[in-house]
Amino acid sequence: MGYKPVYDYRADQLGKQDGTQGAILVEGRRYCPSMPKPLINATIDLHAERIDRETWVRLIAARRGYRLMPKQNADADGYQRMMCPAEAGKAQCSLKPHTMGRGIHLPLVDPEPSPVGPVKVCRQRAITVGPEAGAKQWQALEYGGPEWQKIYFRLRNSVEGYNGYAKNPLAEGIEAAGSRRIRGIAAQTILLAFQLAHANRRKIKKWLETLSLGGERPRRRTHHRRKIKEPGTWTPTGHLSSAA
């Protein structure tokens, strides 16, 4: 339906998560297998308090030079051609001499020697990544980046606010197990879906009541702001000198 996931990870899901054809999946995005360890473990080190948040932000930004880039859009079955960062002009790699000498502003990839030779992503100009590769942890935005933080925290605030709305004990009270007196995960899920649907209907109904429909005045105010007293009324009589 066009939606893309944006989410956080548990402590045991941070750092390197998966790999395909030599490329590694680090916190939802695919990177060069020779990306430095401090960049791979940046979030792990942040949680362990080995680095501060400012350092973490810089390390997350430095990952971009090692990120695999799309060569074309995914096809109808979800398969997509991806280029290594050196081929995409984002880095320099000694395994691909034609990418060297592009300037000191690009990171220099330092592959570790291997008795079996370079992995597939380092031997070819591009690889084909299937939809099942790292699908459990993949997400469209770079984890921890500015755009990810903007969208994730905005969505999280909305979700937490709605959770509080649906937990209202005078309404759906989804937090109270006594409101769903039945056993089994499937049955609990179905009843919870009915409760959330009712919470949605209640929220929509309250919103409609704030609208002026058919020339009529809205039935409900859009806010419940209390009247504010004048500052002078807060001071007890006799504590302020009269104006001359």
VEXBAPA-116685 format. One line per 2 residues: number of its first residue (from 0); for each residue x, y, z of N, C-alpha, C, O, CB. Coordinates in steps of 0.02 Angstrom, whole numbers, always signed. Each point is the difference from the previous one (the first is absolute). Glycine has a CB too. Example, Ala and Ser with C-alpha at 12.3 -4.5 7.8 and 13.67 -1.06 7.14 Angstrom:
<atoms>
0> +660/-284/+390/-45/+59/+0/+45/+60/+0/+52/-1/+33/-147/-58/+29 ~ +77/+112/-98/+42/+59/+3/-39/+55/+37/+25/+55/+8/+34/-87/-116
</atoms>
This chain:
<atoms>
0> +41/-61/+0/-41/+61/+0/+43/+63/+0/-27/+56/+6/-62/-119/+54 ~ +154/+55/-66/+44/+59/-3/+29/+22/+66/+40/+46/+2/-106/-12/-98
2> +46/-66/+151/+27/+18/+65/+70/-29/+9/+15/-53/-26/-131/+58/+73 ~ +158/+31/-9/+67/-24/+15/+10/+3/+75/-22/+46/+33/+65/-6/-145
4> -8/-91/+140/+7/-3/+73/+50/+50/+28/+52/+13/-31/-83/-133/+24 ~ +16/+147/+65/+45/+43/+39/-7/-22/+72/-53/+8/+30/+44/+91/-112
6> +62/-126/+112/-6/-25/+68/+68/-3/+34/+52/+9/-31/-152/-76/-2 ~ +98/+54/+99/+60/-6/+40/+17/-75/+7/-39/-42/-22/+13/+150/+85
8> +83/-124/-31/+21/-69/+9/+12/-15/+73/+16/+45/+39/+36/-45/-153 ~ -60/-64/+132/+19/-21/+67/+76/+2/+7/+36/+4/-49/-140/-77/+57
10> +127/+69/+54/+72/+3/+13/+37/-57/-34/+58/+8/-21/-81/+47/+130 ~ -9/-114/-115/+33/-57/-32/-7/+0/-76/+22/-48/-32/-44/-17/+136
12> -7/+117/-133/-7/+5/-72/+43/+55/-30/-3/+13/-60/-113/-55/+72 ~ +157/+74/+28/+41/+55/-23/+64/-25/-34/+19/-58/+8/-65/+130/+84
14> +78/-27/-130/+60/-18/-36/-15/-42/-61/-51/+10/-33/+113/-6/+140 ~ -17/-50/-123/-9/-44/-59/-57/-49/+13/-1/-35/+50/+123/+47/-79
16> -169/-13/-18/-60/-42/+8/-3/-58/-49/-24/-53/+17/-34/+154/+24 ~ +83/-91/-102/-7/-51/-51/+51/+15/-55/+38/+48/+5/-162/-64/+21
18> +124/-24/-78/+44/+10/-56/-24/-38/-61/-34/-51/+6/+128/+67/+72 ~ -77/+10/-137/-18/-34/-62/+53/+15/-52/+15/+58/-14/-138/-50/+41
20> +152/-60/-56/+50/+6/-54/+59/+42/+22/+31/+34/-42/-122/-48/-42 ~ +106/+13/+148/+57/+38/+26/-20/+66/+31/+34/+23/+46/+35/-77/-130
22> -122/+86/+60/-23/+62/+29/-30/-13/+69/-31/-52/+11/+9/+100/-126 ~ +32/-2/+162/-25/-10/+67/-60/+46/+13/-4/+55/-27/+120/-88/+66
24> -162/+9/+2/-58/+40/+21/+13/+25/+70/+5/-39/+47/-84/-27/-121 ~ +85/+132/+81/+14/+31/+65/-58/+47/+16/-9/+51/-32/+135/-60/+15
26> -165/-11/+68/-56/+41/+23/-44/+22/-57/-18/+59/-6/+88/-21/+101 ~ -87/-86/-137/-51/+11/-51/+24/+21/-69/-40/+0/-46/-29/+29/+139
28> +133/-12/-101/+26/+21/-66/+59/-44/-19/+35/-27/+43/-74/+145/-23 ~ +50/-125/-86/+53/-43/-26/+63/+41/-12/-2/+55/-28/-83/-131/-25
30> +142/+49/+75/+63/+36/-3/+55/-45/-28/-7/-61/-5/-28/+132/+102 ~ +91/-38/-113/+61/-35/-22/+24/-45/+56/-1/+20/+59/+32/+77/-136
32> -8/-158/+61/+24/-45/+53/+62/+25/+36/+16/-24/+54/-64/-69/-118 ~ +83/+142/+34/+61/+27/+32/-14/+65/+38/+47/+37/+15/+20/-90/-105
34> -129/+67/+105/-14/+59/+40/+34/-7/+68/-5/-53/+31/-107/+71/-91 ~ +146/+34/+85/+37/-5/+63/-44/-21/+58/-59/+17/+4/+136/+70/-46
36> -48/-125/+88/-37/-26/+58/-30/+56/+43/-56/-7/+24/+132/-91/-24 ~ -41/+155/+11/-32/+53/+40/-65/+25/-30/-45/+21/+36/+158/+12/+1
38> -120/-35/-104/-62/+20/-32/-53/-54/+8/-59/+15/+11/+123/+55/-93 ~ -44/-133/+76/-48/-55/+7/-28/-2/+71/-60/-11/+9/+122/-55/-97
40> -20/+76/+137/-20/-7/+71/-16/+66/+33/+0/+4/+61/+71/-105/-56 ~ -84/+153/-44/-11/+67/+29/-57/+0/+50/+8/+27/+55/+36/+23/-160
42> -101/-78/+87/-58/+1/+45/+11/-45/+61/-22/+16/+55/-52/+8/-153 ~ +108/-80/+88/+17/-44/+56/+44/+37/+50/-11/-4/+60/+2/-97/-134
44> +59/+138/+49/+44/+38/+43/-37/+56/+35/+16/+17/+57/+80/-45/-132 ~ -145/+58/+42/-40/+52/+32/-39/-28/+58/-1/+30/+54/-8/+31/-163
46> -23/-119/+100/-39/-30/+53/+44/-22/+58/-20/+1/+58/-64/-39/-142 ~ +145/+18/+68/+48/-21/+52/+36/+60/+31/+42/-9/+44/-27/-100/-104
48> -31/+170/+38/+29/+62/+26/+75/+4/-12/+37/+31/+39/-126/-29/+47 ~ +112/-34/-140/+70/+6/-20/+12/+63/-42/+56/+24/-5/-45/-149/+9
50> -65/+151/-34/+4/+63/-38/-59/+43/+20/-50/-25/+27/+110/-31/-125 ~ -55/+121/+86/-56/+45/+15/-45/+7/-62/+16/-26/-53/+54/+88/+138
52> -124/-27/-76/-50/+6/-55/+27/+39/-59/-15/-16/-57/-76/+9/+142 ~ +131/+59/-72/+29/+39/-55/+45/-43/-44/-1/+5/-61/-6/+98/+132
54> +47/-146/-39/+44/-45/-38/-42/-49/-39/+17/-16/-58/+73/+28/+145 ~ -143/-37/-57/-44/-47/-34/-30/+31/-63/-4/-33/-52/-22/-22/+162
56> +4/+117/-106/-29/+34/-58/+51/+5/-56/-17/-9/-58/-60/+74/+133 ~ +140/-49/-58/+52/+5/-51/+15/-68/-32/+11/-4/-60/+39/+102/+122
58> -50/-150/-22/+13/-67/-27/-57/-23/-45/+13/-31/-52/+54/+4/+154 ~ -128/+41/-83/-57/-18/-42/+5/+36/-68/-14/-29/-52/-58/+11/+155
60> +91/+82/-102/+7/+38/-62/+57/-28/-42/-4/+0/-62/-40/+102/+119 ~ +97/-127/-26/+57/-27/-37/-17/-66/-35/+36/-20/-46/+40/+75/+128
62> -129/-88/-61/-20/-63/-33/-21/+10/-73/+3/-46/-40/-39/+4/+152 ~ +15/+102/-128/-27/+12/-67/+51/-15/-55/-19/-20/-54/-55/+107/+102
64> +138/-77/-33/+51/-14/-50/+10/-74/-14/+33/-17/-49/+22/+121/+84 ~ -83/-147/+6/+8/-73/-8/-66/-34/-19/-3/-61/-3/+96/+65/+85
66> -145/+35/-94/-66/-28/-12/-8/-22/-73/+20/+35/-46/-66/+39/+136 ~ +17/-133/-100/-16/-23/-67/-54/+46/-30/-46/+21/+34/+76/-141/-4
68> -23/+134/-94/-46/+46/-33/-42/-38/-52/+25/-45/-32/+55/+141/+50 ~ -143/-78/-26/-42/-33/-50/+20/+18/-71/+12/+59/-15/-106/-60/+97
70> +99/-48/-125/+15/+12/-70/-64/+9/-39/-1/+34/-52/+105/-101/+62 ~ -158/+38/+14/-65/+7/-31/-53/-15/+52/+15/-27/+53/+30/-4/-167
72> -107/+49/+99/-54/-14/+46/-15/-75/+3/+16/-37/-47/-64/+151/+24 ~ +19/-135/+78/-18/-70/+7/-55/-19/-51/-43/+41/-16/+73/-37/+139
74> -26/-66/-147/-50/-22/-49/-64/-22/+37/-5/+8/+61/+96/-45/-141 ~ -138/+11/+43/-65/-19/+28/+7/-54/+53/-43/-5/+45/-11/+36/-152
76> +106/-72/+104/+10/-54/+49/+44/+21/+58/+13/-40/+45/-26/-41/-137 ~ +36/+144/+93/+40/+25/+55/+74/-8/-8/+37/+16/+47/-131/-42/+22
78> +119/+3/-126/+72/-7/-12/+28/+67/-24/-31/+35/-40/+17/-158/+12 ~ +73/+140/+53/+30/+65/-15/+75/-7/-11/+34/-37/+36/-124/+95/+30
80> +116/-22/-115/+72/+2/-13/+31/+55/+43/-23/+57/+1/+6/-99/-119 ~ +71/+23/+155/+33/+45/+45/+75/+4/-18/+31/-51/-15/-115/+25/+107
82> +112/+86/-89/+71/+11/-14/+39/+9/+65/-26/+28/+49/-3/+24/-159 ~ +91/-75/+110/+43/+14/+58/+16/+74/+0/-3/+32/-52/+53/-150/+50
84> -33/+147/+60/+10/+73/+3/+57/+25/-45/-4/+56/-24/-38/-61/+140 ~ +93/-36/-127/+55/+22/-45/-26/+8/-71/+17/+49/-34/+68/-107/+108
86> -125/+10/-98/-28/+3/-67/-49/+58/-7/-9/+28/-54/+23/-151/+43 ~ -46/+141/+67/-49/+55/-1/+33/+68/+8/-34/+51/+1/-50/-129/+45
88> +151/+80/-40/+36/+63/+6/-3/+29/+70/+12/+60/+9/-37/-40/-127 ~ +9/-62/+169/-4/+24/+68/+61/-17/+42/+8/+23/+56/-131/-34/-65
90> +168/-31/-19/+60/-22/+37/+54/-19/-49/-11/-1/-61/-60/-39/+158 ~ +130/+23/-71/+56/-25/-39/+20/-68/+28/+3/-9/+60/+37/+127/-88
92> -26/-165/-17/+15/-68/+23/+59/-27/-40/+1/+4/-62/-122/-23/+94 ~ +170/-10/+4/+59/-27/-33/-16/-62/-42/+38/-18/-45/+31/+63/+138
94> -125/-78/-79/-20/-58/-41/-26/+21/-68/-5/-41/-46/-23/-20/+151 ~ +12/+124/-112/-24/+27/-63/+42/+62/-17/-19/+56/+17/-100/-99/+3
96> +177/+32/-52/+47/+55/-12/-29/+61/-35/+22/+56/+10/+65/-142/-15 ~ -138/+74/-37/-28/+57/-37/-38/+48/+45/-19/+55/-22/+10/-127/-78
98> -2/+53/+164/-35/+45/+47/+49/+40/+43/-21/+41/+40/-74/-121/-38 ~ +160/+68/-10/+50/+34/+41/+16/+69/-28/-11/+13/-59/+59/-124/+92
100> -22/+155/+11/+21/+66/-21/-55/+49/-13/+9/+49/-36/+86/-103/-12 ~ -153/+43/+78/-56/+46/-11/-1/+59/+48/-40/+45/-8/-24/-142/-33
102> +108/+97/+90/+3/+56/+47/-2/-23/+72/-28/-52/+16/-27/+124/-102 ~ +84/-30/+129/+4/-19/+71/-68/+8/+35/-7/-22/+57/+127/+57/-57
104> -169/-5/-35/-66/+8/+32/-39/-65/+1/-51/-5/+34/+50/+123/-72 ~ +24/-169/+0/-34/-65/-1/+37/-49/+45/+62/+0/+0/-103/+22/-118
106> +5/-63/+155/+34/-49/+44/+38/-52/-40/-20/-18/-55/-69/+35/+140 ~ +145/-40/-58/+41/-50/-32/-14/-68/+33/+16/-10/+58/+74/+96/-85
108> -120/-131/-10/-18/-65/+25/+63/-43/+5/+40/-1/-47/-156/+10/-3 ~ +124/-43/+105/+60/-41/+12/-22/-73/+11/-9/-21/+57/+72/+120/-7
110> -73/-138/-105/-24/-69/+8/+52/-44/+33/+60/+7/-12/-131/+8/-89 ~ +48/-61/+142/+44/-49/+31/+15/-55/-50/-45/-23/-34/-1/+49/+149
112> +109/-48/-121/+17/-53/-47/-34/-66/+21/-7/-15/+59/+117/+71/-84 ~ -130/-94/-25/-34/-64/+13/+30/-54/-44/+14/+13/-59/-121/+48/+91
114> +117/-121/-6/+29/-55/-41/-46/-22/-56/+23/-31/-48/+40/-6/+148 ~ -127/+52/-95/-48/-21/-52/-16/+57/-48/-40/-8/-45/-8/-74/+125
116> +79/+140/-70/-11/+56/-44/-58/+44/+23/-33/-16/+49/+77/-53/-142 ~ -56/+124/+57/-53/+46/+19/-69/-31/-4/-12/-46/-38/+84/+140/-1
118> -118/-68/+80/-69/-23/-2/-34/+28/-64/+28/+42/-35/-33/-47/+162 ~ -54/-20/-141/-34/+15/-63/-12/+75/-10/+10/+25/-55/-63/-136/+62
120> +33/+146/+45/-14/+71/-7/+62/+39/-17/-4/+54/-29/-90/-66/+110 ~ +154/-15/-63/+63/+34/-16/+27/-21/-68/+42/+36/-28/-18/-30/+150
122> -46/-62/-148/+24/-23/-66/-40/+31/-57/+27/+9/-54/+9/-115/+107 ~ -99/+120/-41/-44/+24/-53/-15/+74/+8/+10/+30/+53/-61/-145/-62
124> +27/+144/-45/-20/+70/+2/-66/+9/+38/-12/+52/+31/+71/-33/-140 ~ -102/-70/+106/-64/+3/+34/-23/-70/+17/+22/-49/-31/-52/+156/-29
126> -14/-112/+109/-29/-64/+19/-76/+6/+0/-27/+56/+4/+128/-85/+66 ~ -136/-27/-75/-73/-1/+4/-21/-23/+69/+18/-55/+22/-28/+33/-147
128> -27/+64/+160/-23/-14/+67/-73/-19/-2/-42/+38/-25/+127/+41/+75 ~ -101/-137/-23/-69/-23/+1/-40/+30/+57/+29/+27/+47/+9/-132/-99
130> -104/+101/+49/-42/+31/+52/+6/-34/+68/-16/+30/+51/-62/+3/-141 ~ +100/-97/+91/+4/-35/+64/+65/+14/+37/+5/-18/+59/-76/-70/-108
132> +121/+119/+17/+65/+12/+31/-6/+54/+53/-9/+59/-15/+67/-93/-92 ~ -52/+14/+170/-3/+49/+55/-66/+34/+8/-3/+55/+28/+121/-39/-45
134> -172/-47/-8/-66/+33/+1/-25/+15/+70/-37/+47/+10/+12/-105/-116 ~ +46/+17/+155/-24/+10/+69/+25/+64/+31/-35/+32/+39/+30/-155/-27
136> +68/+144/-30/+29/+60/+31/+3/+60/-47/+14/+55/+22/+51/-130/+51 ~ -76/+64/-138/+10/+54/-48/-49/+58/+12/-57/-11/+19/+97/-72/-103
138> -17/+144/+72/-44/+58/-1/+28/+50/-50/+60/+1/-14/-95/-20/+134 ~ -9/+62/-145/+18/+43/-56/+47/+57/+19/+43/+19/-40/-153/-46/-9
140> +104/+53/+109/+41/+57/+22/+60/-24/+40/-1/-53/+31/-101/+125/-29 ~ +154/-31/-4/+62/-17/+36/-12/+8/+75/-16/+54/+25/+86/-17/-123
142> -61/-92/+134/-14/-1/+72/+41/+53/+36/+61/+3/-7/-88/-126/+1 ~ -7/+164/+46/+35/+52/+38/+13/+64/-38/+21/+49/+30/+29/-140/+33
144> -61/+91/-129/+13/+60/-40/-53/+54/+14/-50/-14/+32/+104/-57/-120 ~ -43/+132/+63/-46/+55/+13/-72/-14/-23/-48/+13/+36/+145/+65/-46
146> -104/-106/-50/-67/-13/-26/-34/-55/+41/-60/+4/+14/+96/+31/-129 ~ +3/-87/+134/-28/-54/+40/-24/+27/+68/-54/-17/+22/+131/-66/-79
148> -37/+124/+89/-18/+27/+65/-62/+43/-5/-44/-2/+43/+163/+0/-8 ~ -124/+42/-88/-58/+44/-8/-64/-40/-7/-50/+15/+32/+124/+70/-86
150> -73/-136/+11/-60/-39/-12/-15/-48/+57/-57/-6/+22/+78/+15/-145 ~ +31/-44/+148/-11/-51/+51/-29/+31/+63/-50/-26/+27/+144/-41/-74
152> -65/+121/+73/-23/+28/+63/-68/+33/-8/-40/+1/+47/+158/+16/-13 ~ -132/+11/-94/-67/+28/-11/-52/-56/+1/-53/+8/+31/+102/+86/-99
154> -35/-150/+34/-47/-56/+1/-6/-31/+69/-55/-19/+21/+83/-3/-141 ~ +28/+17/+156/-2/-30/+66/-42/+42/+48/-39/-28/+39/+152/-22/-58
156> -107/+116/+15/-41/+43/+43/-74/-10/-16/-42/+0/+46/+135/+83/-39 ~ -109/-91/-71/-70/-10/-19/-26/-67/+27/-56/-4/+25/+74/+73/-129
158> +24/-121/+98/-20/-66/+24/-10/-1/+75/-49/-26/+26/+111/-26/-121 ~ -14/+83/+132/-5/+1/+73/-62/+40/+22/-33/-18/+48/+158/+8/-39
160> -139/+64/-45/-60/+40/+16/-64/-40/-11/-46/+3/+40/+109/+100/-70 ~ -64/-142/-25/-60/-40/-14/-6/-57/+51/-56/-18/+20/+65/+47/-142
162> +47/-58/+143/-2/-53/+51/-33/+26/+63/-42/-33/+30/+145/-19/-78 ~ -83/+112/+69/-30/+29/+60/-75/+13/-10/-39/-8/+47/+148/+60/-20
164> -128/-32/-88/-71/+12/-15/-40/-64/+5/-55/+0/+29/+87/+95/-105 ~ -5/-150/+49/-37/-64/+1/+3/-34/+68/-41/-44/+13/+66/+32/-134
166> +22/+32/+164/+4/-30/+67/-46/+34/+51/-2/-20/+58/+119/-11/-85 ~ -153/+82/+6/-45/+36/+44/-47/-49/+36/-39/-34/-34/+45/+136/-41
168> -3/-108/+142/-43/-49/+34/-74/+15/-5/-41/-44/+12/+134/+24/+66 ~ -110/+82/-96/-71/+18/-8/-25/-13/-70/-59/+11/-15/+74/+74/+104
170> +30/-109/-133/-20/-15/-69/+19/-72/-16/-27/-46/+30/+41/+169/-64 ~ +32/-133/-13/+17/-68/-21/+41/-38/+53/-10/-60/+9/+8/+100/-128
172> +47/-5/+153/+40/-32/+53/+38/-61/-24/-4/-53/+30/-79/+95/+51 ~ +120/-35/-137/+34/-58/-29/+54/-28/+46/+21/-58/-8/-44/+103/-105
174> +46/-6/+162/+52/-24/+45/-27/-49/+51/+38/-40/+28/+23/+148/-44 ~ -126/-106/+29/-31/-44/+50/-17/-67/-31/-41/-3/-46/-5/+103/+108
176> +76/-153/-36/-14/-67/-27/-72/-21/+12/-27/-41/-38/+146/+11/+58 ~ -151/+58/+31/-69/-18/+15/-50/+21/-53/-57/-23/-1/+87/+31/+118
178> -8/+37/-162/-45/+21/-54/-2/-50/-57/-40/+7/-47/+62/+111/+78 ~ +21/-170/-28/+1/-52/-52/+4/-68/+36/+54/-31/+2/+3/+109/-88
180> -111/-100/+112/-1/-62/+41/-7/-61/-44/-53/-32/-4/+3/+95/+100 ~ +105/-78/-129/+2/-59/-43/+72/-22/-7/+46/+42/+4/-150/-5/-67
182> +116/-101/+54/+68/-26/-5/+21/-8/-73/-42/-8/-45/+27/-51/+155 ~ +81/+60/-120/+27/-11/-67/+22/+65/-33/-34/+51/+3/-39/-150/-14
184> +133/+95/-22/+27/+60/-33/-45/+23/-57/-11/+60/-8/+127/-97/+39 ~ -142/-11/-70/-42/+18/-57/-63/+36/+23/-19/+52/-28/+64/-150/-35
186> -78/+71/+114/-61/+31/+25/+14/+68/+30/-38/+47/-11/-10/-160/+32 ~ +103/+119/+17/+19/+64/+29/+13/+52/-55/-20/+58/+7/+69/-119/+92
188> -16/+40/-152/+16/+46/-55/-63/+26/-34/-5/+59/-16/+113/-120/-2 ~ -156/+16/+8/-63/+21/-33/-38/+50/+44/-24/+50/-25/+18/-162/-34
190> +1/+97/+124/-35/+46/+44/+36/+67/+5/-32/+52/+4/-12/-151/+60 ~ +111/+97/-62/+39/+62/+2/-12/+41/-63/-3/+61/+3/+89/-117/+69
192> -92/+22/-130/-13/+36/-62/-68/+36/+3/-6/+56/-24/+75/-141/-39 ~ -119/+54/+94/-65/+32/+8/+6/+61/+46/-30/+52/-13/-28/-163/-5
194> +97/+105/+71/+9/+56/+45/+35/+59/-34/-20/+58/+9/+25/-138/+86 ~ +47/+65/-135/+35/+54/-35/-44/+32/-53/+3/+60/-12/+106/-119/+33
196> -150/+18/-54/-47/+27/-49/-49/+48/+33/-18/+52/-27/+29/-156/-43 ~ -33/+86/+130/-46/+44/+37/+35/+64/+21/-29/+54/-1/-35/-153/+41
198> +128/+94/-20/+38/+60/+17/+8/+45/-60/-4/+61/+6/+66/-126/+83 ~ -50/+36/-148/+5/+40/-61/-66/+36/-13/-1/+59/-18/+86/-140/-29
200> -140/+45/+54/-66/+29/-12/-14/+57/+49/-28/+52/-19/-13/-163/-25 ~ +61/+101/+106/-10/+53/+51/+40/+62/-16/-24/+56/+7/+3/-145/+79
202> +84/+79/-108/+42/+57/-17/-27/+38/-61/-2/+61/-1/+101/-122/+48 ~ -121/+23/-98/-28/+32/-60/-64/+38/+16/-11/+55/-25/+61/-146/-46
204> -92/+61/+114/-63/+33/+20/+13/+66/+35/-34/+49/-13/-19/-162/+23 ~ +103/+113/+36/+16/+62/+35/+27/+53/-47/-13/+59/+8/+36/-125/+94
206> +15/+44/-153/+27/+48/-49/-57/+28/-43/-1/+60/-13/+110/-122/+10 ~ -156/+21/-18/-56/+24/-41/-42/+51/+38/-28/+45/-31/+26/-155/-30
208> -3/+102/+127/-40/+46/+39/+31/+69/+5/-34/+47/+21/-8/-144/+43 ~ +105/+104/-82/+33/+66/+1/-8/+36/-67/+22/+58/-6/+60/-102/+90
210> -112/+11/-134/-8/+30/-66/-67/+34/-7/-49/-20/+31/+126/-66/-78 ~ -78/+137/+6/-63/+34/-16/-27/-30/-65/+24/+15/-54/+14/+92/+112
212> -88/-150/-51/-29/-35/-57/-70/+24/-14/-40/+9/+45/+110/-109/-19 ~ -85/+110/-90/-67/+20/-20/-21/+68/+27/-59/+12/+11/+31/-131/-15
214> +77/+163/+16/-17/+66/+25/-14/+2/+74/-14/+54/+27/-31/-30/-137 ~ +49/-80/+145/-13/-2/+72/+65/+13/+39/+55/-11/-25/-150/-69/+6
216> +86/+103/+80/+58/+12/+43/+27/-67/+24/-38/-47/+10/-8/+160/+26 ~ +113/-119/-27/+28/-63/+24/-27/-16/+70/-11/+45/+40/+115/-27/-109
218> -114/-82/+83/-27/-22/+64/+52/+1/+55/-17/+1/+59/-64/-71/-120 ~ +144/+69/+43/+54/-5/+50/+54/+51/-18/+14/+11/-58/-39/-134/+79
220> +55/+153/+30/+56/+45/-11/+61/-40/-22/+7/-58/+18/-53/+139/+67 ~ +90/-50/-124/+60/-34/-23/+52/-6/+54/+48/-38/-7/-70/+81/-106
222> +14/-7/+169/+46/-5/+56/-38/+15/+64/-57/+24/-2/+156/+9/-71 ~ -67/-46/+128/-31/+11/+65/+42/+48/+41/+11/-12/+60/-62/-104/-64
224> +74/+168/-26/+43/+48/+34/-40/+37/+53/-55/+25/-13/+125/-12/-90 ~ -43/-10/+164/-33/+35/+54/+11/+75/-5/+50/+23/-28/-37/-125/+101
226> -59/+139/-45/+7/+72/+1/+56/+19/+48/+7/-29/+54/-129/+44/-81 ~ +163/+33/+6/+57/+22/+40/-18/+64/+37/-25/+48/-30/+106/-101/-52
228> -67/+54/+148/-13/+59/+39/+52/+54/-14/+56/-16/-21/-110/-54/+109 ~ +35/+131/-77/+48/+54/-7/+54/-6/+55/-17/-17/+57/-72/+92/-107
230> +152/-63/+33/+54/-8/+50/-12/+38/+64/+20/-22/+54/+57/+5/-147 ~ -110/+75/+88/-11/+40/+60/-46/-32/+50/+3/+16/+59/+16/+82/-129
232> -62/-143/+48/-48/-32/+45/+33/-53/+43/-31/-24/+48/-59/+47/-130 ~ +152/-43/+66/+34/-52/+39/+31/+27/+64/+16/-38/+46/+6/-23/-153
234> -12/+128/+111/+33/+30/+58/-52/+18/+52/-49/+33/-16/+143/+11/-57 ~ -83/-64/+136/-47/+17/+52/-9/+76/+7/+47/+38/-12/-16/-143/+71
236> -90/+126/-40/-14/+71/+8/+45/+31/+53/+10/-28/+53/-129/+9/-88 ~ +147/+76/+20/+42/+36/+48/+73/-11/-12/+41/+35/+31/-132/-45/+50
238> +112/-38/-124/+71/-13/-12/+27/+41/-59/+60/+2/-11/-76/-118/+57 ~ -28/+149/-83/+22/+42/-55/-18/+73/+17/-56/+14/+21/+40/-109/-105
240> +64/+139/+74/-13/+72/+12/-42/+27/-56/+9/-19/-58/+98/+33/+121 ~ -152/+29/-47/-44/+29/-51/+41/+47/-45/+48/+31/+22/-148/-40/+55
242> +79/+13/-140/+36/+43/-47/-11/+72/+19/-55/+19/+19/+42/-104/-110 ~ +65/+126/+85/-4/+70/+17/-39/+38/-53/-10/+60/+5/+119/-67/+56
</atoms>
